[in-house]
Amino acid sequence: MVLKGTEFYNSEKGLHQYIESKNVADEANSTLEKPYIMNLAGDVLQKRILDLGCGDGELGNRFLENNSDGYYCGIDASKKMVEMAREKLPANATLKQCNIEDCWENEPWSSKAFDIVISSMALHYIHDLNKVMGKIHRVLKDEGTFIFSVEHPVITSNYESSEGNEDHGSWLVDNYFTEGERQTYWLGTNILKYHRSLETYFSLLINNGFLIDDVKEGKPVRERFMYEHNYEQRLKKPMYLIIKCKKKGGRAA
């Protein structure tokens, strides 16, 4: 049985496994992805932020820390994740349970409503990413910032390399330019994701009116790791693709 991302996070088993994985020493998101997201976001004081795939509200909590005049709206398709986010986030946070692909029709967001749109590890679950990027462009203010992270295309190209690869060793890149659905066995469950090449991610952004400002691949930083062995293992291959871009000013919404 193969589950979509929402189905996984809404299941008791999936949620339990996810919570357990977050408590592992030198966990990948906390060492390789989240620090880069926060650094790229910079000063968010008094900013209007839309978080697509907000999960348990970890990023939202950071964005609203000492930022009582800011506005934060978190979107997630998982009911259980939204419930967890409500417990973690301050009262001035807005949370909506909705699929990223569908939330635009269900919310009365005007054009140029947000200063920043964030999406952490959610867009590789999206089938029609071109449509979603067009919607993101519409709700961003001119010169607004869009930051997102996905699994690195090196990883999504060939999940078969993960079999028997518990030590984070070598990774075979295969079928790289054959894009589309991929199945990965993660946290005890087969999950559906979408593989796209680096070229496709960049082309989608450029064609939807974004200027690419910065690109990170989650390069390990020793100070973020408790154990030397884990740090050295993470140096072997890129786990994440993290892109910061700007909306071109003046483009019609």
Secondary structure, DSSP 8 states (H G I E B T S, - for coil): -EE-HHHHHHSHHHHHHHHHHHTSTT-HIIIIIHHHHHHHH---TT-EEEEET-TTSHHHHHHHTT-TT-EEEEEES-HHHHHHHHHHS-TTEEEEE--TTTHHHHS---TT-EEEEEEES-GGG-S-HHHHHHHHHHHEEEEEEEEEEEE-HHHHT-GGGGTT-TT-------STT--EEEEEEETTEEEEEEE--HHHHHHHHHHTTEEEEEEE-----GGG-S-HHHHHHHTSS--EEEEEEEE-TT---
